[in-house]
Amino acid sequence: SGFLKSSVSSQNSQGTKRKWVPKEDATLVSYMVNLHNVGTFNADTRFKTDYLNELERMLEKVLPHAMLKAKPNIESSLGH
């Protein structure tokens, strides 16, 4: 699949850096906005701890070949 070829991992000193393709970035941002608007994972000014796992499940449905995992992929992309 194009996603699998486009999203080959690149390594940094921690081994968690991953190159995201634009469609993955756009989908991640869209789903984060949806989670915030629904409010299920909101806690004051941050998301609750389980939101990364929920994002992983949501992304798996629309980008199954990207194999994005809450840790380290999504977490690293968001700068945690």
N, C-alpha and C positions, 0 to 999 in steps of 0.2 A: 504494500500500500504506500501511497505517497506520504502519508503521515509518518509511517515508520521510517522511511528513508530520510525524510526531512528533519526528524527529531532525534537524530543520533546524539547521544550524550557527549558533552565535552567535559573534561575533568578540571577542577581547580584544586587547591591544596587540600580541601576537605573531601573532594570527590563527589560533591552534590550539585555542581553546576550543570545545567541542562539547557540546550538551545531550544527555545519555544518557537514554533512557526506562528505567523500572524493569526491564523484561524484559532489556534489553541489559546493565544493571548486574549483574543476577542471573546471567546466562549467563557474563559475563566472570569473575566471582568463582568460579563453579562450575568453569570451565575452568582457572583458575589453581590451584585446589585440586587438580584432577585432574593437572595437570602436575607439581605439587610431589610428590604421592603416588606418581606413576609414577617420578619421579626422573631422567628423561632430561635435563631442563634445569636440574637443581640444581647449584649450585657454592657450597660452604660455606654462608653464610647468605643468599645471593642466587640469582637465576636466571641461567643462562648468557645470553650476549648474543643468541642467536637465538630466545629464547622469545617475543618480541613478534611475530615473523614466524609462528611456530607458532600463537599465539593468533589472529592474523589469519585464517589458513587454517581454524582450527576454527570461528570465529565466522561466516565466510562460508558454511559449510555449513548452519547453522541460522538465520542472520539475513542472507540474501543481499541483501535490499533496504536494509539499514542502511548498506552500503558502508563498513564500518569498516576503516581502514587502520592498520597498525602505527605508522607515523609519518604524521601527528601524532596521530590519534585515540586509540589505545590508550595510547600513551606519555603523552599529556597527561592522560588519565583517571587514570593511576596516579601522577601527580605527578612524572614525570621531568623 
